[in-house]
Amino acid sequence: MGMSDIVAEPLTDLQRRAKEAVAIADGRALPTWQRVLHSLQAFSGTQLTGLPPKINRAVEKHFVAVNRVLGKYELEKKEDYERMSETDLQEILNIVKDLATKITPAK
């Protein structure tokens, strides 16, 4: 079994994760803090190795932007996201959606 058998093609996997994250971010069934948490979790385990350089830079730029917002808070457990400001939560959701537009081919 080759490495490509173990891990899906990195770009295809990233695009699938982005689509899932946007569906979560755009949903209204969960409170905003849970949408942020779950949309970020959709990217957990994302493999950057093997991505085209332009996509890799976009992902890194967006992850840095998310970390800049999260860095304002001490987040030790999932429930800590509930204490974040609505403005910061919305900013993260917007970053997630913007990333998805950068890595997903136009239809």
DSSP file (Angstrom, degrees, kcal/mol; ACC not computed):
  #  RESIDUE AA STRUCTURE BP1 BP2  ACC     N-H-->O    O-->H-N    N-H-->O    O-->H-N    TCO  KAPPA ALPHA  PHI   PSI    X-CA   Y-CA   Z-CA
    1    1 A M              0   0    0      0, 0.0     2,-0.1     0, 0.0     5,-0.0   0.000 360.0 360.0 360.0 122.4    0.0    0.0    0.0
    2    2 A G    >>  -     0   0    0      1,-0.1     4,-1.1     4,-0.0     3,-1.0  -0.296 360.0-102.8 -82.3 168.7    1.5    3.3   -1.1
    3    3 A M  H >> S+     0   0    0      1,-0.3     4,-2.4     2,-0.2     3,-0.6   0.867 121.9  58.6 -58.9 -37.7    1.3    6.6    0.7
    4    4 A S  H 34 S+     0   0    0      1,-0.2    -1,-0.3     2,-0.2     5,-0.1   0.752 101.6  56.2 -67.4 -21.3   -1.3    7.8   -1.7
    5    5 A D  H <4 S+     0   0    0     -3,-1.0    -1,-0.2     1,-0.1    -2,-0.2   0.808 110.4  44.4 -75.3 -29.4   -3.5    4.9   -0.7
    6    6 A I  H << S+     0   0    0     -4,-1.1     2,-0.5    -3,-0.6    -2,-0.2   0.918 120.4  35.9 -80.5 -46.6   -3.3    5.9    3.0
    7    7 A V  S  < S-     0   0    0     -4,-2.4    -1,-0.2     1,-0.0     6,-0.0  -0.923  88.4-119.5-113.3 131.2   -3.9    9.7    2.5
    8    8 A A        -     0   0    0     -2,-0.5    -3,-0.1     1,-0.2     5,-0.1  -0.228  55.7 -69.7 -60.1 156.5   -6.3   11.0   -0.1
    9    9 A E     >  -     0   0    0      1,-0.1     4,-2.7    -5,-0.1     5,-0.3  -0.291  54.4-126.8 -48.1 124.4   -4.8   13.3   -2.8
   10   10 A P  H  > S+     0   0    0      0, 0.0     4,-2.6     0, 0.0     5,-0.2   0.838 103.3  45.7 -52.9 -43.6   -4.0   16.4   -0.7
   11   11 A L  H  > S+     0   0    0     39,-0.2     4,-2.6     2,-0.2     5,-0.2   0.931 114.6  47.3 -68.3 -43.7   -5.8   18.9   -2.8
   12   12 A T  H  > S+     0   0    0      2,-0.2     4,-2.1     1,-0.2    -1,-0.2   0.910 114.0  48.7 -61.4 -42.1   -8.9   16.8   -3.2
   13   13 A D  H  X S+     0   0    0     -4,-2.7     4,-2.5     2,-0.2    -2,-0.2   0.922 111.5  49.2 -63.7 -44.8   -8.9   16.1    0.5
   14   14 A L  H  X S+     0   0    0     -4,-2.6     4,-2.6    -5,-0.3    -2,-0.2   0.909 110.7  50.1 -62.2 -42.9   -8.5   19.8    1.3
   15   15 A Q  H  X S+     0   0    0     -4,-2.6     4,-2.3     2,-0.2    -1,-0.2   0.886 110.3  50.3 -64.2 -38.7  -11.4   20.8   -1.0
   16   16 A R  H  X S+     0   0    0     -4,-2.1     4,-2.1     2,-0.2    -2,-0.2   0.930 112.1  47.5 -63.2 -45.2  -13.6   18.2    0.6
   17   17 A R  H  X S+     0   0    0     -4,-2.5     4,-2.7     1,-0.2    -2,-0.2   0.897 111.1  51.3 -62.8 -41.0  -12.8   19.5    4.0
   18   18 A A  H  X S+     0   0    0     -4,-2.6     4,-2.5     2,-0.2    -1,-0.2   0.909 108.9  50.6 -63.6 -42.7  -13.4   23.1    2.9
   19   19 A K  H  X S+     0   0    0     -4,-2.3     4,-2.0     1,-0.2    -1,-0.2   0.911 112.5  47.1 -61.7 -42.4  -16.8   22.2    1.5
   20   20 A E  H  X S+     0   0    0     -4,-2.1     4,-2.0     2,-0.2    -2,-0.2   0.911 111.4  51.4 -63.8 -43.4  -17.7   20.5    4.8
   21   21 A A  H  X S+     0   0    0     -4,-2.7     4,-2.9     1,-0.2    -2,-0.2   0.892 110.1  48.7 -62.9 -40.7  -16.4   23.5    6.8
   22   22 A V  H  X S+     0   0    0     -4,-2.5     4,-2.8     2,-0.2     5,-0.2   0.896 108.3  53.7 -67.3 -40.0  -18.5   26.0    4.7
   23   23 A A  H  X S+     0   0    0     -4,-2.0     4,-0.9    -5,-0.2    -1,-0.2   0.904 113.4  43.7 -60.2 -40.3  -21.6   23.8    5.1
   24   24 A I  H >< S+     0   0    0     -4,-2.0     3,-0.6     2,-0.2    -2,-0.2   0.936 113.8  50.1 -68.3 -46.7  -21.1   23.9    8.9
   25   25 A A  H 3< S+     0   0    0     -4,-2.9    -2,-0.2     1,-0.2    -1,-0.2   0.863 114.0  45.0 -61.0 -37.5  -20.3   27.7    8.9
   26   26 A D  H 3< S+     0   0    0     -4,-2.8    -1,-0.2    -5,-0.2    -2,-0.2   0.634  93.0 103.1 -82.9 -14.7  -23.4   28.5    6.8
   27   27 A G    <<  -     0   0    0     -4,-0.9     8,-0.1    -3,-0.6    -3,-0.0  -0.216  53.5-162.0 -66.3 159.0  -25.7   26.3    8.9
   28   28 A R        +     0   0    0      1,-0.1    -1,-0.1     7,-0.0     4,-0.1   0.341  69.7  89.1-123.0   3.4  -28.0   27.8   11.4
   29   29 A A  S    S+     0   0    0      2,-0.1    -1,-0.1     6,-0.0    -2,-0.0   0.799  86.7  54.4 -73.5 -27.6  -28.9   24.8   13.5
   30   30 A L  S    S-     0   0    0     -6,-0.2     5,-0.0     1,-0.1     0, 0.0  -0.734  95.0 -99.4-106.5 153.9  -26.0   25.4   15.9
   31   31 A P    >>  -     0   0    0      0, 0.0     4,-2.0     0, 0.0     3,-0.5  -0.287  43.9-104.2 -61.1 158.3  -25.0   28.4   17.9
   32   32 A T  H 3> S+     0   0    0      1,-0.2     4,-2.4     2,-0.2     5,-0.2   0.887 119.6  55.1 -55.5 -44.1  -22.2   30.5   16.3
   33   33 A W  H 3> S+     0   0    0      1,-0.2     4,-2.3     2,-0.2    -1,-0.2   0.867 109.2  47.6 -62.2 -35.6  -19.5   29.3   18.6
   34   34 A Q  H <> S+     0   0    0     -3,-0.5     4,-2.8     2,-0.2     5,-0.3   0.855 109.0  53.7 -73.4 -34.0  -20.3   25.6   17.8
   35   35 A R  H  X S+     0   0    0     -4,-2.0     4,-2.4     2,-0.2    -2,-0.2   0.905 110.6  47.7 -64.2 -40.1  -20.3   26.4   14.1
   36   36 A V  H  X S+     0   0    0     -4,-2.4     4,-2.4     2,-0.2     5,-0.3   0.961 113.3  47.4 -62.5 -51.5  -16.8   27.9   14.5
   37   37 A L  H  X S+     0   0    0     -4,-2.3     4,-2.2     1,-0.2    -2,-0.2   0.931 116.8  42.1 -56.6 -49.8  -15.5   25.0   16.5
   38   38 A H  H  X S+     0   0    0     -4,-2.8     4,-1.3     2,-0.2    -1,-0.2   0.850 112.2  53.1 -71.4 -34.4  -16.9   22.4   14.0
   39   39 A S  H  < S+     0   0    0     -4,-2.4     4,-0.4    -5,-0.3    -1,-0.2   0.890 112.2  46.0 -68.6 -36.2  -15.9   24.2   10.9
   40   40 A L  H >< S+     0   0    0     -4,-2.4     3,-1.5    -5,-0.2     4,-0.3   0.890 108.3  56.5 -69.5 -38.7  -12.3   24.4   12.2
   41   41 A Q  H >< S+     0   0    0     -4,-2.2     3,-1.6     1,-0.3    -1,-0.2   0.789  93.2  69.7 -63.2 -26.2  -12.4   20.8   13.2
   42   42 A A  T 3< S+     0   0    0     -4,-1.3    -1,-0.3     1,-0.3    -2,-0.2   0.798  99.4  49.6 -60.7 -26.5  -13.2   19.9    9.6
   43   43 A F  T X  S+     0   0    0     -3,-1.5     3,-2.1    -4,-0.4    -1,-0.3   0.471  81.3 125.4 -90.7  -2.6   -9.7   21.0    8.8
   44   44 A S  T <  S+     0   0    0     -3,-1.6    -3,-0.0     1,-0.3    -4,-0.0  -0.365  78.5  17.0 -60.1 128.7   -8.1   18.8   11.5
   45   45 A G  T 3  S+     0   0    0      1,-0.3    -1,-0.3    -2,-0.1     2,-0.1   0.544  85.1 163.6  85.8   7.8   -5.5   16.5   10.0
   46   46 A T    <   -     0   0    0     -3,-2.1     2,-0.6     1,-0.1    -1,-0.3  -0.378  32.1-139.2 -61.0 132.6   -5.2   18.5    6.8
   47   47 A Q        -     0   0    0    -37,-0.2   -33,-0.1     1,-0.1    -1,-0.1  -0.859  21.7-179.4 -98.4 119.5   -2.1   17.6    4.9
   48   48 A L    >   +     0   0    0     -2,-0.6     3,-1.9     2,-0.1     2,-0.2   0.740  55.3  98.8 -88.1 -25.3   -0.3   20.6    3.4
   49   49 A T  T 3  S+     0   0    0      1,-0.3    -2,-0.1   -39,-0.0     0, 0.0  -0.434  87.7  24.3 -63.3 130.3    2.5   18.5    1.9
   50   50 A G  T 3  S+     0   0    0      1,-0.4    -1,-0.3    -2,-0.2   -39,-0.2   0.369  90.4 127.1  95.9  -4.6    1.8   17.9   -1.8
   51   51 A L  S <  S-     0   0    0     -3,-1.9    -1,-0.4   -41,-0.1    -3,-0.0  -0.555  73.3 -94.8 -80.0 150.0   -0.5   20.9   -2.3
   52   52 A P     >  -     0   0    0      0, 0.0     4,-2.8     0, 0.0     3,-0.5  -0.387  39.8-114.4 -58.1 143.3    0.3   23.4   -5.1
   53   53 A P  H  > S+     0   0    0      0, 0.0     4,-2.6     0, 0.0     5,-0.2   0.855 114.7  52.6 -52.3 -41.5    2.5   26.2   -3.7
   54   54 A K  H  > S+     0   0    0      2,-0.2     4,-1.9     1,-0.2     5,-0.1   0.910 113.0  44.1 -62.8 -42.1   -0.2   28.9   -4.3
   55   55 A I  H  > S+     0   0    0     -3,-0.5     4,-2.7     2,-0.2     5,-0.2   0.908 111.6  53.8 -67.7 -43.0   -2.8   26.8   -2.4
   56   56 A N  H  X S+     0   0    0     -4,-2.8     4,-2.6     1,-0.2    -2,-0.2   0.923 109.4  48.1 -58.2 -45.6   -0.4   26.0    0.4
   57   57 A R  H  X S+     0   0    0     -4,-2.6     4,-2.6    -5,-0.2    -1,-0.2   0.900 111.2  50.9 -62.7 -40.5    0.3   29.7    0.9
   58   58 A A  H  X S+     0   0    0     -4,-1.9     4,-2.3     2,-0.2    -2,-0.2   0.920 111.3  47.7 -63.2 -43.5   -3.4   30.5    0.9
   59   59 A V  H  X S+     0   0    0     -4,-2.7     4,-2.7     2,-0.2     5,-0.2   0.950 113.5  47.0 -62.6 -49.0   -4.1   27.8    3.5
   60   60 A E  H  X S+     0   0    0     -4,-2.6     4,-2.5     1,-0.2    -2,-0.2   0.912 111.4  51.6 -60.1 -42.9   -1.2   29.0    5.7
   61   61 A K  H  X S+     0   0    0     -4,-2.6     4,-1.9     1,-0.2    -1,-0.2   0.915 113.2  44.6 -60.1 -44.4   -2.3   32.6    5.4
   62   62 A H  H  X S+     0   0    0     -4,-2.3     4,-2.3     2,-0.2    -2,-0.2   0.879 111.8  51.6 -71.1 -37.9   -5.9   31.8    6.4
   63   63 A F  H  X S+     0   0    0     -4,-2.7     4,-2.7     2,-0.2    -2,-0.2   0.898 109.6  50.9 -64.6 -39.1   -4.7   29.5    9.3
   64   64 A V  H  X S+     0   0    0     -4,-2.5     4,-2.1    -5,-0.2    -2,-0.2   0.912 109.2  51.3 -62.3 -42.1   -2.5   32.3   10.6
   65   65 A A  H  X S+     0   0    0     -4,-1.9     4,-1.5     2,-0.2    -2,-0.2   0.907 111.2  47.4 -62.9 -41.7   -5.5   34.7   10.4
   66   66 A V  H  X S+     0   0    0     -4,-2.3     4,-2.8     1,-0.2     5,-0.2   0.934 111.7  50.5 -63.7 -45.3   -7.6   32.2   12.4
   67   67 A N  H  X S+     0   0    0     -4,-2.7     4,-2.1     1,-0.2    -2,-0.2   0.831 104.7  58.1 -63.7 -31.5   -4.9   31.8   15.0
   68   68 A R  H  < S+     0   0    0     -4,-2.1     4,-0.3     2,-0.2    -1,-0.2   0.911 111.4  41.8 -63.5 -41.5   -4.5   35.6   15.3
   69   69 A V  H >< S+     0   0    0     -4,-1.5     3,-1.5    -3,-0.2    -2,-0.2   0.937 115.9  48.4 -70.0 -46.8   -8.2   35.7   16.4
   70   70 A L  H >< S+     0   0    0     -4,-2.8     3,-2.1     1,-0.3    -2,-0.2   0.804  97.1  73.0 -64.2 -27.9   -8.0   32.7   18.6
   71   71 A G  T 3< S+     0   0    0     -4,-2.1    -1,-0.3     1,-0.3    -2,-0.2   0.642  83.4  68.7 -63.4 -14.5   -4.9   34.0   20.2
   72   72 A K  T <  S+     0   0    0     -3,-1.5     2,-0.3    -4,-0.3    -1,-0.3   0.621 100.9  56.5 -75.2 -12.3   -7.0   36.6   22.1
   73   73 A Y  S <  S-     0   0    0     -3,-2.1     2,-0.9    -4,-0.2     8,-0.0  -0.835  78.5-126.5-124.7 154.3   -8.5   33.8   24.1
   74   74 A E        -     0   0    0     -2,-0.3     2,-0.8     6,-0.1    -3,-0.1  -0.884  34.3-177.2 -96.3 104.2   -7.5   31.0   26.5
   75   75 A L        +     0   0    0     -2,-0.9     3,-0.1     1,-0.2    -2,-0.0  -0.841  22.0 148.6-109.9  97.4   -9.2   28.1   24.8
   76   76 A E        +     0   0    0     -2,-0.8     2,-0.3     1,-0.2    -1,-0.2   0.730  68.6  20.4-100.3 -27.0   -8.6   24.9   26.9
   77   77 A K  S >  S-     0   0    0      1,-0.1     3,-2.0     0, 0.0     4,-0.4  -0.936  85.6-101.2-139.7 163.9  -11.8   23.1   26.2
   78   78 A K  G >  S+     0   0    0     -2,-0.3     3,-1.7     1,-0.3     4,-0.3   0.848 117.1  60.5 -53.3 -40.3  -14.5   23.2   23.5
   79   79 A E  G >  S+     0   0    0      1,-0.3     3,-1.5     2,-0.2     4,-0.3   0.702  86.8  76.2 -65.4 -18.8  -16.9   25.1   25.7
   80   80 A D  G X  S+     0   0    0     -3,-2.0     3,-1.3     1,-0.3    -1,-0.3   0.762  81.2  69.3 -64.5 -23.4  -14.4   28.0   25.9
   81   81 A Y  G X  S+     0   0    0     -3,-1.7     3,-1.5    -4,-0.4    -1,-0.3   0.784  85.9  69.4 -63.2 -25.4  -15.4   29.0   22.4
   82   82 A E  G <  S+     0   0    0     -3,-1.5    -1,-0.3    -4,-0.3    -2,-0.2   0.760  92.4  58.2 -64.4 -24.6  -18.7   30.0   23.8
   83   83 A R  G <  S+     0   0    0     -3,-1.3    -1,-0.3    -4,-0.3    -2,-0.2   0.524  83.0 108.5 -83.9  -6.5  -17.0   33.0   25.6
   84   84 A M  S <  S-     0   0    0     -3,-1.5   -51,-0.1    -4,-0.2     2,-0.1  -0.356  79.7-100.4 -71.1 152.0  -15.7   34.4   22.4
   85   85 A S     >  -     0   0    0      1,-0.1     4,-2.4    -2,-0.0     5,-0.2  -0.378  23.8-122.4 -69.8 151.3  -17.2   37.6   21.1
   86   86 A E  H  > S+     0   0    0      1,-0.2     4,-2.7     2,-0.2     5,-0.2   0.869 113.4  56.8 -60.6 -36.6  -19.7   37.4   18.3
   87   87 A T  H  > S+     0   0    0      2,-0.2     4,-2.1     1,-0.2    -1,-0.2   0.925 109.1  44.3 -60.9 -46.0  -17.5   39.6   16.2
   88   88 A D  H  > S+     0   0    0      2,-0.2     4,-2.1     1,-0.2    -2,-0.2   0.889 112.5  52.0 -67.7 -39.0  -14.5   37.3   16.5
   89   89 A L  H  X S+     0   0    0     -4,-2.4     4,-2.2     1,-0.2    -2,-0.2   0.932 111.4  47.0 -61.7 -45.0  -16.7   34.2   15.9
   90   90 A Q  H  X S+     0   0    0     -4,-2.7     4,-2.5     1,-0.2    -1,-0.2   0.876 108.4  56.1 -64.9 -36.8  -18.0   35.8   12.7
   91   91 A E  H  X S+     0   0    0     -4,-2.1     4,-2.1    -5,-0.2    -1,-0.2   0.918 108.1  47.8 -61.4 -42.7  -14.5   36.8   11.6
   92   92 A I  H  X S+     0   0    0     -4,-2.1     4,-2.6     2,-0.2    -2,-0.2   0.922 110.4  51.1 -64.8 -43.3  -13.4   33.2   11.8
   93   93 A L  H  X S+     0   0    0     -4,-2.2     4,-2.3     1,-0.2    -1,-0.2   0.902 110.7  49.8 -60.9 -39.1  -16.4   32.0    9.9
   94   94 A N  H  X S+     0   0    0     -4,-2.5     4,-2.4     2,-0.2    -1,-0.2   0.877 109.5  51.2 -66.2 -37.6  -15.6   34.5    7.2
   95   95 A I  H  X S+     0   0    0     -4,-2.1     4,-2.6     2,-0.2    -2,-0.2   0.926 110.2  49.6 -64.1 -44.5  -12.0   33.4    7.1
   96   96 A V  H  X S+     0   0    0     -4,-2.6     4,-2.0     1,-0.2    -2,-0.2   0.926 113.2  45.9 -59.5 -46.1  -13.1   29.8    6.7
   97   97 A K  H  X S+     0   0    0     -4,-2.3     4,-1.6     1,-0.2    -1,-0.2   0.883 111.7  51.6 -67.4 -37.4  -15.4   30.7    3.9
   98   98 A D  H  X S+     0   0    0     -4,-2.4     4,-1.4     2,-0.2    -2,-0.2   0.912 108.2  52.0 -65.0 -41.9  -12.8   32.9    2.1
   99   99 A L  H  X S+     0   0    0     -4,-2.6     4,-1.5     1,-0.2     3,-0.5   0.926 106.2  54.7 -58.6 -44.4  -10.3   30.0    2.3
  100  100 A A  H  X S+     0   0    0     -4,-2.0     4,-1.5     1,-0.3     3,-0.2   0.878 106.0  51.4 -59.1 -38.7  -12.8   27.7    0.7
  101  101 A T  H  < S+     0   0    0     -4,-1.6    -1,-0.3     1,-0.2    -2,-0.2   0.813 108.9  52.4 -68.8 -27.2  -13.3   30.1   -2.3
  102  102 A K  H  < S+     0   0    0     -4,-1.4    -1,-0.2    -3,-0.5    -2,-0.2   0.777 119.0  32.6 -77.4 -26.4   -9.5   30.2   -2.8
  103  103 A I  H  < S+     0   0    0     -4,-1.5    -2,-0.2    -3,-0.2    -1,-0.2   0.533 100.9  83.0-110.8  -7.9   -9.1   26.5   -2.9
  104  104 A T  S  < S-     0   0    0     -4,-1.5     3,-0.1    -5,-0.2   -88,-0.0  -0.852  81.5-118.0-102.4 129.2  -12.3   25.2   -4.5
  105  105 A P        -     0   0    0      0, 0.0    -2,-0.1     0, 0.0    -3,-0.0  -0.306  36.0-100.8 -62.9 146.2  -12.5   25.4   -8.3
  106  106 A A              0   0    0      1,-0.1    -5,-0.0    -5,-0.0     0, 0.0  -0.365 360.0 360.0 -65.6 145.8  -15.2   27.6   -9.7
  107  107 A K              0   0    0     -3,-0.1    -1,-0.1    -2,-0.0     0, 0.0   0.454 360.0 360.0 -88.3 360.0  -18.3   25.7  -10.9
